[in-house]
Amino acid sequence: MAALVASPAAADTPLAAYARARAADADGRVTIAAQGYALALAAQPSDPVIAVRALREALASGDLALARRAGAVLRAADVAPPDLDILGLADAVVRRDVAGQRTALTRLAGSPLGFLAPLLAEWVDQSAPAIASDGGAIPRRYAAENRALRLLATGQANEGVAAVRALLTTGGNDADFRLNAAQLLARAGDGATARSLLAGSDPVLSRSAATLGRGRRGDARFGISRLFARMAGDLSAEGTEPLAIMLSRSALLLDSGYSRARLALADALARSEATAEAQATLAAIPADDPFATSAAALAIVIQQRAGNPDAALALAARQADRPDATTAGLRRYADLLLETGRAGEAAAVYARAMARPDAANDWSLYLQRGAALDRAGDWAGALPMLRRAVELAPQEPAALNYLGYAQVDRGENVVEATRMLERAHALAPKDPAIADSLGWARFRAGNPTAALPLIEGAAREAPDDVEINEHLGDVYWSAGRRVEARYAWRAASVEAEGADAARLASKLANGPASSQR
């Protein structure tokens, strides 16, 4: 900074740019931040403090030239982050720079990301033997998937298909892995086996069947881009966003048409509060792309995370009104309507979803429609929906809990409703909402002694829940524990809104006899 301000006439612009960059950085405006850091780095080209900020904002904004320049400064200062070699390897693979690939892999091997090095090396040199991972469960899973795809890419179809099917049997029905394997098989001419891997109702896999055989062949760019995107998509914990952005940008550098990497990038950008760049990333996915429906769903989630419920609802409405709207899209729109207090409209959209052949016996849709009708004040319409949900899924705690609690709270069918809550609690003994429901049933049956430990336990597990804390206060009050009752009602009041807030205020002032539930 001293160098930047040494000559005001010459340095005002870089200094102002750096200041603007810091402000934009803090505000999630990554493109403006990257532009400012680029000017600052040009004025002070060996400053690692500026370079480290420039690197991350450059990656977020997609300015890979600036990212490389900043990375070189950090490398020269011996403070380069370990993930810089992910971009370095991708660059070397694109350039077919064997020496550069070896350098990047060697540095990765000695870093906290060392478990990736042998997996990446297999794609760089496909004649090399597969290397078993001695890491934890997640590195072993990456290694097993990598080995299966590499077998297919190198023409070892029988061994590769066997490895794929073994992983799908033991490790879950992973759609991305199935798609990657199918693409390699189709490129090798085995369309029948490829299509069998895509069978099912997953919309991404169904739409991918029409594009089998297109895209990259099974070379290093294919394999490494899939591994990078796979890892980026798995990184959801707070603080992992920079690594996810590095991985997904590098994956797109290797295969610009791989939309799964764009989804991972958009998600990481959104979690970094770079909402505009996240939306722009999703907009780059064509409408006929197999991942288009996933992109549309993520666009809604991003607006929700950004605190824009109206924008999220508008996007969901547009998707639901499309001629090719999916059951998932209709459900998503209905969920948002319900969350924003438009329960009657939500019930109607749930009905549209339930009318589809693939959703006729979906217990969760019956539950959601029943809940929407209940909130809209149509209990007579809600009850058969909720009963049908329990008929379809008699072992689902959520269905048992909703119907059981709703009937107990209304004083209807109390004996059978309480049995449902007992079953729900036995199936999900650690669920605080279900424990509270059963406790409330005990209380309404005149047994506060049995109710109290259930509701106290629920309040410990969900200390911010309005309903649980209100119930706890009611039970305490009935037991003569007035101070504790008011403490519980105050805890409930913190998050309460509307009618709930008014009822709690009345209880705090005059006790429960003055309010109506």
C-alpha positions in Angstrom: 0.0 0.0 0.0 2.9 2.3 0.7 4.1 1.8 -2.8 0.6 2.5 -4.2 0.3 5.9 -2.4 4.0 7.0 -2.8 3.2 9.1 -5.9 -0.4 10.5 -5.7 -0.5 11.6 -9.3 0.5 8.2 -10.6 -1.1 6.0 -8.0 -4.5 7.5 -7.3 -6.2 5.2 -9.8 -4.7 1.9 -8.6 -5.3 2.9 -4.9 -8.9 3.9 -5.6 -9.3 0.6 -7.6 -8.0 -1.4 -4.6 -10.3 0.4 -2.2 -13.3 -0.2 -4.6 -12.2 -3.8 -4.9 -12.2 -4.4 -1.1 -15.6 -2.8 -0.8 -17.0 -4.9 -3.7 -15.3 -8.0 -2.3 -17.1 -7.6 1.0 -20.4 -7.0 -0.8 -20.2 -10.1 -3.0 -19.7 -8.2 -6.3 -16.8 -10.4 -7.5 -16.5 -9.1 -11.0 -16.0 -5.5 -9.9 -13.6 -6.7 -7.1 -11.5 -8.7 -9.6 -11.2 -5.6 -11.9 -10.0 -3.5 -9.0 -7.5 -6.1 -7.8 -6.2 -6.4 -11.4 -5.4 -2.7 -11.5 -3.9 -2.8 -8.1 -1.7 -5.9 -9.0 -0.6 -4.1 -12.1 0.6 -1.2 -10.0 2.3 -3.5 -7.4 3.0 -6.7 -9.4 4.9 -8.6 -6.7 2.6 -8.0 -3.8 1.3 -11.3 -2.4 -1.4 -9.6 -0.3 -3.0 -8.2 -3.3 -2.4 -11.3 -5.3 -4.2 -13.6 -2.8 -7.3 -11.5 -3.0 -7.0 -11.2 -6.8 -6.7 -15.0 -7.2 -10.0 -15.8 -5.4 -12.0 -13.0 -7.0 -10.6 -13.8 -10.4 -11.7 -17.4 -10.1 -15.1 -16.3 -8.8 -15.6 -13.9 -11.7 -14.1 -16.2 -14.3 -11.1 -14.1 -15.1 -8.6 -17.0 -15.5 -5.9 -14.8 -16.9 -5.9 -12.7 -13.7 -6.0 -15.9 -11.7 -2.9 -17.2 -13.4 -1.1 -13.9 -13.0 -2.0 -13.7 -9.3 -1.0 -17.4 -8.9 2.4 -16.7 -10.3 3.0 -13.9 -7.8 2.0 -16.2 -4.9 4.2 -19.0 -6.3 7.2 -16.6 -6.5 6.6 -15.6 -2.9 6.3 -19.2 -1.8 2.8 -18.7 -0.4 0.8 -20.4 -3.1 -2.3 -22.2 -1.8 -2.4 -26.0 -2.4 -5.4 -25.8 -4.8 -3.5 -23.6 -7.2 -2.1 -26.7 -8.8 -5.6 -27.8 -9.7 -5.7 -24.9 -12.2 -2.1 -25.6 -13.1 -2.8 -29.2 -14.0 -5.9 -28.2 -16.0 -3.8 -25.7 -18.0 -1.1 -28.2 -18.6 -3.5 -30.9 -19.8 -5.1 -28.4 -22.2 -1.7 -27.4 -23.5 -0.6 -31.1 -23.6 2.4 -30.0 -21.5 3.7 -33.2 -20.0 6.4 -31.5 -17.9 3.8 -29.1 -16.6 1.4 -32.0 -15.7 4.2 -33.7 -13.8 5.1 -30.6 -11.9 1.5 -29.9 -10.9 0.9 -33.6 -9.8 4.1 -33.6 -7.8 3.2 -30.5 -5.9 -0.4 -31.8 -5.3 1.0 -35.1 -4.0 2.8 -33.2 -1.2 -0.2 -31.1 -0.3 -3.4 -31.6 1.8 -5.0 -32.6 -1.5 -2.5 -35.3 -2.0 -5.1 -38.1 -2.3 -6.1 -36.6 -5.7 -2.7 -36.9 -7.2 -2.7 -40.7 -8.0 -6.2 -40.5 -9.4 -5.3 -37.6 -11.7 -2.1 -39.3 -12.7 -4.1 -42.2 -14.1 -5.8 -40.0 -16.6 -2.6 -38.2 -17.6 -0.8 -41.5 -18.3 -3.5 -44.0 -19.1 -0.9 -46.8 -19.4 -0.1 -46.5 -15.8 -1.5 -49.1 -13.3 -4.5 -48.0 -11.2 -3.4 -46.9 -7.7 -5.5 -47.9 -4.7 -6.3 -45.1 -2.3 -5.3 -45.6 1.3 -7.3 -42.6 2.5 -10.7 -42.5 4.2 -14.1 -43.5 2.8 -14.6 -40.5 0.6 -11.2 -40.7 -1.1 -11.7 -44.5 -1.6 -15.1 -43.8 -3.2 -13.5 -41.3 -5.6 -10.7 -43.8 -6.4 -13.2 -46.6 -7.1 -15.3 -44.4 -9.4 -12.2 -43.1 -11.1 -11.0 -46.7 -11.7 -14.3 -47.8 -13.2 -14.4 -44.8 -15.6 -10.8 -45.3 -16.6 -11.4 -48.9 -17.4 -14.2 -47.9 -19.8 -12.1 -45.1 -21.3 -9.3 -47.5 -22.0 -11.5 -50.0 -23.8 -11.7 -52.5 -21.0 -15.5 -52.6 -21.3 -16.3 -55.9 -19.4 -14.2 -55.0 -16.4 -15.5 -51.4 -16.5 -19.2 -52.3 -16.6 -18.6 -54.8 -13.8 -16.9 -52.1 -11.7 -19.7 -49.6 -12.4 -22.5 -52.1 -11.5 -20.7 -53.1 -8.3 -20.4 -49.4 -7.3 -24.0 -48.8 -8.0 -25.0 -51.8 -5.9 -22.9 -50.9 -2.9 -22.6 -47.1 -3.1 -26.1 -45.9 -4.1 -27.7 -44.9 -7.3 -25.5 -41.9 -8.2 -26.8 -40.1 -11.2 -23.6 -38.3 -12.2 -21.6 -41.5 -12.1 -24.2 -43.4 -14.1 -24.2 -40.6 -16.7 -20.4 -40.5 -17.0 -20.2 -44.2 -17.4 -23.0 -44.2 -20.0 -21.3 -41.5 -22.1 -18.1 -43.5 -22.2 -19.9 -46.7 -23.2 -21.9 -44.9 -25.9 -18.7 -43.4 -27.3 -17.3 -46.9 -27.5 -20.3 -48.1 -29.4 -22.2 -50.0 -26.7 -25.4 -48.0 -26.7 -27.6 -50.7 -25.2 -25.5 -50.9 -22.0 -25.3 -47.2 -21.9 -29.0 -46.8 -22.1 -29.5 -49.4 -19.4 -27.5 -47.2 -17.0 -29.8 -44.3 -17.7 -33.0 -46.2 -17.1 -35.4 -44.7 -14.5 -37.3 -41.6 -13.7 -34.4 -39.2 -13.1 -35.0 -36.3 -15.5 -31.3 -35.6 -16.1 -30.6 -39.2 -17.1 -33.8 -39.4 -19.2 -32.8 -36.3 -21.1 -29.2 -37.5 -21.4 -30.3 -40.6 -23.3 -31.0 -38.5 -26.4 -27.4 -37.1 -26.4 -25.5 -40.3 -25.8 -22.3 -40.5 -27.8 -21.8 -36.7 -28.1 -19.3 -34.6 -26.2 -15.8 -35.4 -25.2 -14.2 -38.8 -25.8 -12.8 -40.6 -22.8 -9.4 -38.7 -22.6 -7.6 -37.0 -19.8 -9.8 -33.9 -20.2 -12.9 -36.0 -19.8 -11.7 -37.9 -16.8 -10.2 -35.1 -14.9 -13.1 -32.7 -15.5 -15.5 -35.3 -14.1 -13.4 -35.9 -11.1 -13.1 -32.2 -10.4 -16.8 -31.6 -10.9 -17.6 -34.6 -8.7 -15.5 -33.3 -5.8 -16.8 -29.7 -6.3 -20.4 -30.9 -6.1 -19.6 -32.7 -2.9 -18.2 -29.7 -1.1 -21.1 -28.1 0.8 -19.6 -27.3 4.2 -19.1 -23.6 5.1 -15.6 -22.5 4.1 -15.2 -24.9 1.2 -16.5 -22.4 -1.4 -13.0 -21.3 -2.7 -12.0 -24.9 -3.3 -15.3 -25.7 -5.0 -14.9 -22.7 -7.3 -11.3 -23.7 -8.2 -12.4 -27.3 -9.0 -15.4 -26.3 -11.0 -13.6 -23.6 -13.0 -10.8 -26.0 -13.8 -13.4 -28.6 -14.8 -15.0 -26.2 -17.2 -11.6 -25.2 -18.6 -11.1 -28.9 -19.5 -14.7 -29.4 -20.8 -16.7 -26.2 -21.3 -19.8 -28.2 -22.3 -20.0 -30.1 -19.0 -23.0 -28.5 -17.3 -22.7 -30.5 -14.1 -19.6 -28.4 -13.4 -21.6 -25.2 -14.0 -24.1 -26.3 -11.4 -21.3 -26.9 -8.9 -19.8 -23.5 -9.7 -23.1 -21.7 -9.4 -23.8 -23.3 -6.1 -20.4 -22.4 -4.7 -20.7 -18.8 -6.0 -24.1 -18.4 -4.4 -22.8 -19.7 -1.1 -20.1 -17.1 -1.4 -22.9 -14.5 -1.8 -21.9 -13.8 -5.5 -25.5 -14.1 -6.5 -25.3 -12.3 -9.8 -22.4 -14.4 -11.0 -24.2 -17.6 -9.9 -27.3 -16.7 -11.9 -25.2 -15.8 -14.9 -23.5 -19.2 -14.6 -26.8 -21.0 -14.6 -28.1 -18.9 -17.6 -25.2 -20.3 -19.7 -26.8 -23.8 -19.5 -28.9 -24.2 -22.6 -32.6 -24.9 -22.2 -32.3 -28.3 -24.0 -29.3 -29.4 -21.8 -29.9 -32.5 -19.7 -29.1 -30.5 -16.6 -31.5 -27.6 -17.5 -34.1 -28.7 -15.0 -31.5 -29.0 -12.3 -30.3 -25.5 -13.2 -33.8 -24.1 -13.0 -34.2 -25.7 -9.5 -30.9 -24.3 -8.3 -31.8 -20.8 -9.6 -34.8 -20.8 -7.2 -32.7 -22.0 -4.3 -30.2 -19.2 -5.0 -32.9 -16.6 -4.8 -34.1 -18.0 -1.6 -30.6 -18.0 0.0 -30.2 -14.4 -1.2 -33.4 -13.4 0.7 -35.4 -12.8 -2.5 -38.6 -14.9 -1.9 -40.6 -13.0 -4.6 -38.0 -13.7 -7.2 -37.8 -17.3 -6.2 -41.6 -17.6 -6.4 -41.7 -16.0 -9.8 -39.1 -18.4 -11.2 -40.9 -21.4 -9.7 -44.2 -20.1 -11.2 -42.6 -19.8 -14.7 -41.3 -23.4 -14.4 -44.6 -24.8 -13.2 -46.5 -23.1 -16.1 -44.3 -24.6 -18.8 -45.9 -27.3 -21.0 -43.1 -29.7 -20.0 -43.2 -28.9 -16.3 -42.1 -31.8 -14.2 -43.7 -33.2 -11.0 -40.7 -31.9 -9.1 -41.2 -28.4 -10.6 -44.8 -28.3 -9.6 -44.0 -29.5 -6.1 -41.3 -26.9 -5.8 -43.8 -24.1 -6.7 -46.4 -25.4 -4.3 -43.8 -25.6 -1.5 -42.9 -22.0 -2.1 -46.6 -20.9 -2.1 -47.1 -22.7 1.1 -44.0 -21.1 2.7 -45.2 -17.7 1.7 -48.7 -18.1 3.2 -50.6 -18.9 0.0 -51.9 -22.2 1.2 -55.0 -22.4 -1.0 -53.0 -21.9 -4.1 -50.4 -24.4 -2.9 -53.1 -27.0 -2.5 -54.2 -26.5 -6.1 -50.7 -26.9 -7.4 -50.1 -30.0 -5.3 -53.3 -31.4 -6.9 -51.8 -30.8 -10.4 -48.7 -32.7 -9.4 -50.7 -35.6 -7.9 -52.6 -35.9 -11.2 -49.5 -37.0 -13.0 -49.0 -40.8 -13.5 -45.6 -40.9 -11.8 -47.0 -39.3 -8.7 -50.4 -41.0 -8.2 -49.2 -42.9 -5.1 -46.7 -40.5 -3.8 -47.5 -40.3 -0.1 -45.5 -37.1 0.4 -47.7 -35.2 -2.1 -50.8 -36.3 -0.2 -49.2 -35.1 3.0 -48.2 -31.8 1.5 -51.6 -31.2 -0.1 -53.3 -32.1 3.2 -51.1 -29.7 5.1 -51.9 -27.0 2.6 -55.6 -27.5 2.8 -55.4 -27.6 6.6 -53.5 -24.3 6.7 -56.1 -22.9 4.2 -58.8 -23.7 6.8 -60.3 -26.6 4.9 -59.9 -29.4 7.5 -62.7 -31.5 5.8 -60.7 -31.5 2.6 -57.4 -32.0 4.4 -58.4 -35.1 6.4 -58.8 -37.6 3.5 -55.5 -36.4 2.1 -53.7 -37.0 5.3 -55.3 -40.4 5.9 -54.3 -41.4 2.4 -50.7 -40.4 3.1 -50.7 -42.7 6.1 -52.3 -45.5 4.1 -49.6 -45.3 1.5 -46.7 -44.9 4.0 -47.7 -46.4 7.4 -44.1 -46.4 8.5 -43.4 -42.8 7.7 -43.0 -40.8 10.9 -43.9 -37.4 9.2 -47.2 -38.7 7.9 -48.1 -40.3 11.2 -47.1 -37.2 13.1 -49.1 -34.7 11.1 -52.3 -36.6 11.1 -52.0 -37.7 14.7 -51.2 -34.3 16.0 -53.9 -32.5 13.9 -56.6 -34.8 15.3 -55.4 -34.7 18.9 -55.2 -30.9 18.8 -58.8 -30.9 17.5 -60.0 -33.5 20.0 -60.9 -35.9 17.1 -60.3 -39.6 17.1 -58.0 -39.1 20.0 -57.3 -42.7 20.9 -56.2 -43.8 17.4 -54.4 -40.4 16.8 -52.4 -41.0 19.9 -51.4 -44.5 18.7 -50.2 -42.9 15.5 -48.0 -40.5 17.5 -46.7 -43.4 19.6 -45.7 -45.2 16.4 -44.1 -42.1 14.9 -42.1 -41.6 18.1 -41.0 -45.2 18.1 -39.8 -44.8 14.5 -38.1 -41.5 15.1 -37.3 -41.2 18.8 -34.9 -38.3 18.3 -37.2 -36.1 16.3 -38.2 -33.2 18.6 -41.4 -32.3 16.7 -42.7 -35.8 17.1 -41.7 -35.9 20.8 -43.6 -32.7 21.3 -46.7 -34.0 19.5 -46.8 -37.1 21.7 -46.2 -35.0 24.8 -49.0 -32.7 23.7 -51.3 -35.7 23.3 -50.5 -36.8 26.8 -51.2 -33.4 28.1 -54.5 -33.1 26.3 -55.4 -36.5 27.8 -54.9 -35.1 31.3 -51.5 -36.6 32.0 -49.0 -33.7 32.4 -46.6 -35.9 34.3 -46.1 -38.1 31.2 -46.1 -35.1 28.9 -43.5 -33.0 30.6 -40.3 -35.1 29.9 -41.3 -35.5 26.2 -41.8 -31.8 25.7 -38.8 -30.8 27.8 -36.6 -33.1 25.7 -38.1 -31.6 22.5 -37.3 -28.1 23.7 -33.7 -29.0 24.5 -33.3 -30.4 20.9 -35.1 -27.5 19.3 -34.7 -24.5 21.6 -35.9 -21.9 19.0 -39.1 -23.7 18.0 -42.2 -21.5 18.7 -44.7 -24.3 19.1 -42.6 -26.5 21.3 -41.7 -23.7 23.7 -45.4 -22.6 23.9 -46.4 -26.2 24.7 -43.7 -26.3 27.4 -45.0 -23.1 28.9 -48.6 -24.5 28.9 -47.5 -27.7 30.7 -45.5 -25.8 33.2 -48.4 -23.5 33.9 -50.7 -26.4 34.5 -48.2 -27.8 37.0 -48.1 -24.5 38.9 -44.6 -23.7 37.7 -45.5 -20.1 36.7 -42.0 -18.6 36.4 -40.8 -21.4 34.2 -44.0 -21.2 32.1 -43.4 -17.5 31.4 -39.8 -18.2 30.6 -40.8 -20.8 28.0 -43.4 -18.4 26.5 -40.8 -15.7 26.2 -38.5 -18.1 24.4 -41.4 -18.9 22.0 -42.1 -15.2 21.5 -38.6 -14.5 20.1 -39.5 -16.1 16.7 -43.3 -15.9 16.8 -45.2 -13.8 14.3 -48.8 -12.8 13.7 -51.5 -14.7 15.6 -48.8 -16.7 17.4 -47.1 -13.6 18.7 -50.4 -12.1 19.9 -51.5 -15.3 21.7 -48.2 -15.5 23.4 -48.3 -11.9 24.5 -51.7 -12.5 26.0 -50.4 -15.6 27.9 -47.4 -13.7 29.2 -49.7 -10.9 30.5 -52.6 -13.0 31.9 -51.9 -16.7 31.7 -53.3 -19.3 29.2 -56.9 -18.8 30.2 -56.9 -15.5 28.4 -55.9 -16.9 25.0 -57.2 -19.3 22.5 -55.1 -21.9 20.7 
